[in-house]
Amino acid sequence: MIIIHVLSMIFIVLGLLVLAAAAVGVLRLPDFYTRSHAIGVTDTLGTLMILTGIAGIVGFGTACVKLVFLFLFIYLANPTVTHVLVRAALKSGLKPWTADAKKT
Amino acid sequence: MAANVLTITLRTVVLFMFWIFFSGKIDATHLLMGLVSSLAIAIGSLDSESEPLSPEAAMRLPERILRGIAYSFWLLGRILTAAWHVSKIVLSPEMPIKPKFIKHKTTLKGEYGRVIFANSITLTPGTITADMEDGELLIHQLDDDSSEDIRSGALEKEIHKIFKDG
């Protein structure tokens, strides 16, 4: 049992590192559109690792099934919201940043 | 009428399974309460506009669900690779990004297929579906490698596999 707990902890810490990397990405990337990509890393790799870690700690049971549903919900809702935001930005005329326009 | 009974039965079964998983209690009181509410919701959520489920379509469902699950695992693999790729880009000091909008014409005809396609693109880090009109998608990419699967048609091929029976 202790091995599963250690593995879960490793997963959660790795997940947190991924979230930190994504946060760095949001700060460093130049415009709204590219920042949306960094958010994508958060809600895919980050949540997957953290939820896997939690699932290891709570063990097999109804709580585990609930985590799977939470995971599925995040995977359905997040792209929808990202798409709507990007579409709204595009329709309102926000110009996308391009590599050759200006150098950072 | 027969089609309605089929729809109600299927919805009740699905809702009841949700109830069991979420409540976690398997005694007569809880099961009965769950069954009654599942049935009530299944009947109440029937609307006259959506076309009723035909027995043929119902027969195809289990196979499609299995193929959908297989597709999810394939997509998960692609997502992990893409997430790793994007993380490397944003953490590297020179940040080699080449963001631009690309257009892609999809070969998917069905509504579900197209929704799955657009959703999968946005779910994969590095690419976002910004718009879709008559099967032509406007996709924003972080760099050229991010949209490799879309441009080569690999992603569409996997979705075609789910709906290959029409």
Interface residues (C-beta under 8 A of the other chain):
Chain A: V18 A21 A22 V24 G25 R28 L29 P30 D31 Y33 T34 S36 H37 A38 G40 V41 T44 L45 L48 G61 T62 V65 K66 F69 Y75 L76 N78 P79 T80 T82 H83 V86 R87 L90 P96 W97 T98 A99 T104
Chain B: F21 F22 S23 G24 L76 I79 L80 A83 W84 V86 S87 I89 V90 L91 M95 I97 K98 P99 K100 F101 A118 N119 S120 T122 L123 T124 P125 G126 T127 I128 T129 A130 D131 L138 H140 L142 S146
